[in-house]
Amino acid sequence: MRLTIRDLSKTYPNGVRALRGVDLTIHTGMFGLLGPNGAGKSSLMRTIATLQEPDSGTIQFGPIDVLRHKTALREVLGYLPQEFGLYPNLSAEHILDHFAVLKGVVDVRERRAQIDVLLEQTNLTNARKKAVGGFSGGMKQRLGIAIALLGRPRLIIVDEPTAGLDPTERHRFLNLLSDIGQDVVVILSTHIVEDVAELCPNFAILAGGEILYTGAPEAGIAGLRGKLWRRVVSKAELSELGARLHVISTRLITGRPVVHVHHPESPGPEFEPIVPDLEDVYFYQITNAARRAA
Ligand SMILES: Nc1ncnc2c1ncn2[C@@H]1O[C@H](COP(=O)(O)OP(=O)(O)OP(=O)(O)O)[C@@H](O)[C@H]1O
């Protein structure tokens, strides 16, 4: 199954252009959608999930024309939104049962079987009878993904699922996602570059409602090889450097600013070459778009 998005645009009534001619082709497996706050990620996820209408454009999932046949899409969709509420007094098992009915899993035995498998997969079997009000953030997210997986969806959308999770829970969640993403389309929307680097064979960078890059992480990294340089600078030098060179990021390392610069050859003897990573790809694309717009 393939998800094809063409020329998708959305302007909210307050004039914010959240999506500007988005084109994306997403194949089976894990696909990362990276972007800063306000990039338009949730707007895109909600539109694919048929929860809001675009102004123009098309979305095709396999044989389904998503914007015309919303019910057909919903039947194959598992969606974990950025924020979701759960009745605190109900048990995980009870909540899953409730959502399974809503998803159309009407046969009791089939429902029980799916719930057992999902509780096991999300490591919640021991907590199945506990009220979810007492669940940790990680447990709630795992229950969220279990709910999203009910009814065996073919398209799974998870919107910023690891925000607020501690490293152990984050890894547990990411491992779970990568297990799921073998034979279905999984879109992981996030502003955490590491999540994409660890999991996604393909990804896109969205900013200001536009796709800035789409491809494999390694291809993005290869495109920067030999063109990135670093230097420790004084705080006073920062703005002068920024005016002269394409500074893609500034990090404080033990309190001293270290700049990463994009340049076809060494910008000077004080600079040393660096091996690019996905974070550099992300910052390069974001700053490049800002420079084009300036
Ligand atoms: N219902 C709405 N009405 C008006 N503006 C909106 C609405 N929803 C989102 N926006 C605006 O559209 C832009 C894109 O927002 P969106 O939530 O899609 O981005 P995002 O990439 O998911 O951001 P975040 O990572 O902060 O959740 C932002 O400027 C946001 O303020």
The ligand as a Gaussian input file, in Angstrom:
#p B3LYP/6-31G(d) Opt

LIG

0 1
 N       -7.418000      25.205000      14.206000
 C       -6.501000      26.133000      13.920000
 N       -6.864000      27.418000      13.674000
 C       -5.939000      28.338000      13.355000
 N       -4.620000      28.120000      13.264000
 C       -4.200000      26.873000      13.502000
 C       -5.105000      25.822000      13.835000
 N       -4.389000      24.681000      14.030000
 C       -3.100000      25.011000      13.812000
 N       -2.982000      26.326000      13.497000
 C       -1.742000      27.039000      13.140000
 O       -1.222000      26.403000      11.977000
 C        0.195000      26.302000      12.043000
 C        0.586000      24.823000      11.962000
 O        0.151000      24.182000      13.188000
 P        0.299000      22.623000      13.446000
 O       -0.296000      22.338000      14.780000
 O       -0.218000      21.880000      12.268000
 O        1.887000      22.480000      13.498000
 P        2.788000      21.363000      14.191000
 O        3.945000      21.175000      13.268000
 O        1.986000      20.176000      14.528000
 O        3.274000      22.097000      15.507000
 P        3.573000      21.485000      16.991000
 O        4.826000      20.685000      16.858000
 O        3.771000      22.741000      17.782000
 O        2.373000      20.701000      17.379000
 C        0.602000      26.974000      13.345000
 O        0.941000      28.303000      13.045000
 C       -0.651000      26.908000      14.199000
 O       -0.703000      27.990000      15.100000

